[in-house]
Amino acid sequence: MPSAPPAVDVEAVGHHVYRWNPGTQQYEKLTTDPVTTTSYEDTTAATGTTHYYWVTSVHTDGSESAPGAAWAILPPVS
């Protein structure tokens, strides 16, 4: 009986951030290069509206993970 190939340990080198675009009905990548810090500021998001984001891991071999659950970022309430 053949055995399964060994698991490949691929380390993450950063993350890509995507934001939902209601006009195109899809998530659009906001980052060209992987983000390597623990936070990300979306400076292009319109103010006063709720935005939805995906985050993926980028691995050393260039592959990208499936996105996690969508994050909803709500505008501040004054």
PyRosetta script that sets phi, psi and omega in degrees:
from pyrosetta import init, pose_from_sequence

init()
pose = pose_from_sequence("MPSAPPAVDVEAVGHHVYRWNPGTQQYEKLTTDPVTTTSYEDTTAATGTTHYYWVTSVHTDGSESAPGAAWAILPPVS")
pose.set_psi(1, 128.5)
pose.set_omega(1, -179.6)
pose.set_phi(2, -69.3)
pose.set_psi(2, 148.2)
pose.set_omega(2, 178.7)
pose.set_phi(3, -98.6)
pose.set_psi(3, 159.6)
pose.set_omega(3, 177.8)
pose.set_phi(4, -70.9)
pose.set_psi(4, 148.3)
pose.set_omega(4, 177.1)
pose.set_phi(5, -65.1)
pose.set_psi(5, 153.8)
pose.set_omega(5, 179.5)
pose.set_phi(6, -64.0)
pose.set_psi(6, 148.2)
pose.set_omega(6, 177.9)
pose.set_phi(7, -68.2)
pose.set_psi(7, 141.3)
pose.set_omega(7, 178.2)
pose.set_phi(8, -98.6)
pose.set_psi(8, 126.2)
pose.set_omega(8, 178.9)
pose.set_phi(9, -90.5)
pose.set_psi(9, 106.1)
pose.set_omega(9, -178.7)
pose.set_phi(10, -111.0)
pose.set_psi(10, 122.3)
pose.set_omega(10, -178.6)
pose.set_phi(11, -87.4)
pose.set_psi(11, 147.1)
pose.set_omega(11, 176.3)
pose.set_phi(12, -80.2)
pose.set_psi(12, 138.0)
pose.set_omega(12, 177.5)
pose.set_phi(13, -108.3)
pose.set_psi(13, -5.0)
pose.set_omega(13, -179.8)
pose.set_phi(14, 167.2)
pose.set_psi(14, -165.7)
pose.set_omega(14, -177.3)
pose.set_phi(15, -139.2)
pose.set_psi(15, 151.8)
pose.set_omega(15, 170.0)
pose.set_phi(16, -108.8)
pose.set_psi(16, 146.7)
pose.set_omega(16, -179.6)
pose.set_phi(17, -116.4)
pose.set_psi(17, 134.0)
pose.set_omega(17, 178.8)
pose.set_phi(18, -123.2)
pose.set_psi(18, 146.6)
pose.set_omega(18, 176.1)
pose.set_phi(19, -124.5)
pose.set_psi(19, 139.2)
pose.set_omega(19, 178.2)
pose.set_phi(20, -67.7)
pose.set_psi(20, 131.3)
pose.set_omega(20, 175.8)
pose.set_phi(21, -111.5)
pose.set_psi(21, 107.5)
pose.set_omega(21, -178.1)
pose.set_phi(22, -64.4)
pose.set_psi(22, -24.6)
pose.set_omega(22, 179.3)
pose.set_phi(23, -68.4)
pose.set_psi(23, -38.0)
pose.set_omega(23, -179.7)
pose.set_phi(24, -100.1)
pose.set_psi(24, -8.8)
pose.set_omega(24, -179.0)
pose.set_phi(25, 60.1)
pose.set_psi(25, 40.3)
pose.set_omega(25, 176.5)
pose.set_phi(26, -154.2)
pose.set_psi(26, 162.4)
pose.set_omega(26, 174.6)
pose.set_phi(27, -81.2)
pose.set_psi(27, 136.7)
pose.set_omega(27, -179.7)
pose.set_phi(28, -118.5)
pose.set_psi(28, 135.4)
pose.set_omega(28, -178.2)
pose.set_phi(29, -68.8)
pose.set_psi(29, 129.2)
pose.set_omega(29, 179.4)
pose.set_phi(30, -96.8)
pose.set_psi(30, -19.5)
pose.set_omega(30, -174.3)
pose.set_phi(31, -111.9)
pose.set_psi(31, 130.0)
pose.set_omega(31, 176.1)
pose.set_phi(32, -80.5)
pose.set_psi(32, -49.6)
pose.set_omega(32, 177.0)
pose.set_phi(33, -101.2)
pose.set_psi(33, 152.3)
pose.set_omega(33, 177.9)
pose.set_phi(34, -60.0)
pose.set_psi(34, 138.9)
pose.set_omega(34, 175.0)
pose.set_phi(35, -77.3)
pose.set_psi(35, 129.8)
pose.set_omega(35, -177.5)
pose.set_phi(36, -111.6)
pose.set_psi(36, 4.0)
pose.set_omega(36, 178.2)
pose.set_phi(37, -100.3)
pose.set_psi(37, 173.6)
pose.set_omega(37, -177.9)
pose.set_phi(38, -88.0)
pose.set_psi(38, 1.7)
pose.set_omega(38, 177.8)
pose.set_phi(39, -143.1)
pose.set_psi(39, 162.9)
pose.set_omega(39, 179.2)
pose.set_phi(40, -145.2)
pose.set_psi(40, 133.5)
pose.set_omega(40, 177.5)
pose.set_phi(41, -109.9)
pose.set_psi(41, 120.9)
pose.set_omega(41, 178.6)
pose.set_phi(42, -87.3)
pose.set_psi(42, 96.4)
pose.set_omega(42, -176.3)
pose.set_phi(43, -81.6)
pose.set_psi(43, -6.6)
pose.set_omega(43, -178.0)
pose.set_phi(44, -102.6)
pose.set_psi(44, -1.3)
pose.set_omega(44, -178.2)
pose.set_phi(45, -73.3)
pose.set_psi(45, 139.2)
pose.set_omega(45, 176.0)
pose.set_phi(46, -67.1)
pose.set_psi(46, 141.9)
pose.set_omega(46, -179.7)
pose.set_phi(47, -83.2)
pose.set_psi(47, 155.6)
pose.set_omega(47, 175.7)
pose.set_phi(48, 80.2)
pose.set_psi(48, 9.4)
pose.set_omega(48, 178.5)
pose.set_phi(49, -130.0)
pose.set_psi(49, 159.9)
pose.set_omega(49, 175.9)
pose.set_phi(50, -83.6)
pose.set_psi(50, 136.6)
pose.set_omega(50, 178.2)
pose.set_phi(51, -121.3)
pose.set_psi(51, 148.8)
pose.set_omega(51, 179.5)
pose.set_phi(52, -117.2)
pose.set_psi(52, 134.3)
pose.set_omega(52, -174.7)
pose.set_phi(53, -127.5)
pose.set_psi(53, 150.4)
pose.set_omega(53, 167.9)
pose.set_phi(54, -116.9)
pose.set_psi(54, 149.5)
pose.set_omega(54, 172.3)
pose.set_phi(55, -129.7)
pose.set_psi(55, 134.3)
pose.set_omega(55, 176.8)
pose.set_phi(56, -122.9)
pose.set_psi(56, 156.3)
pose.set_omega(56, 173.6)
pose.set_phi(57, -92.1)
pose.set_psi(57, 140.9)
pose.set_omega(57, 174.1)
pose.set_phi(58, -108.6)
pose.set_psi(58, 126.8)
pose.set_omega(58, -175.3)
pose.set_phi(59, -97.1)
pose.set_psi(59, 164.8)
pose.set_omega(59, -178.0)
pose.set_phi(60, -58.2)
pose.set_psi(60, -28.1)
pose.set_omega(60, 179.7)
pose.set_phi(61, -85.6)
pose.set_psi(61, 4.2)
pose.set_omega(61, 178.4)
pose.set_phi(62, 91.6)
pose.set_psi(62, -9.9)
pose.set_omega(62, 179.9)
pose.set_phi(63, -74.7)
pose.set_psi(63, 162.4)
pose.set_omega(63, -177.6)
pose.set_phi(64, -126.1)
pose.set_psi(64, 138.1)
pose.set_omega(64, 179.8)
pose.set_phi(65, -72.8)
pose.set_psi(65, 166.5)
pose.set_omega(65, 170.2)
pose.set_phi(66, -68.1)
pose.set_psi(66, 150.7)
pose.set_omega(66, 179.4)
pose.set_phi(67, -68.9)
pose.set_psi(67, 151.3)
pose.set_omega(67, 172.0)
pose.set_phi(68, -77.4)
pose.set_psi(68, -169.2)
pose.set_omega(68, 177.3)
pose.set_phi(69, -62.3)
pose.set_psi(69, 151.1)
pose.set_omega(69, 178.7)
pose.set_phi(70, -68.8)
pose.set_psi(70, 141.7)
pose.set_omega(70, 176.4)
pose.set_phi(71, -105.3)
pose.set_psi(71, 131.0)
pose.set_omega(71, 175.2)
pose.set_phi(72, -99.3)
pose.set_psi(72, 125.8)
pose.set_omega(72, 177.6)
pose.set_phi(73, -110.7)
pose.set_psi(73, 116.8)
pose.set_omega(73, -175.6)
pose.set_phi(74, -93.7)
pose.set_psi(74, 148.2)
pose.set_omega(74, 176.9)
pose.set_phi(75, -70.0)
pose.set_psi(75, 153.1)
pose.set_omega(75, 179.1)
pose.set_phi(76, -62.8)
pose.set_psi(76, 147.2)
pose.set_omega(76, 175.9)
pose.set_phi(77, -100.9)
pose.set_psi(77, 126.9)
pose.set_omega(77, -178.7)
pose.set_phi(78, -97.8)
pose.dump_pdb("model.pdb")
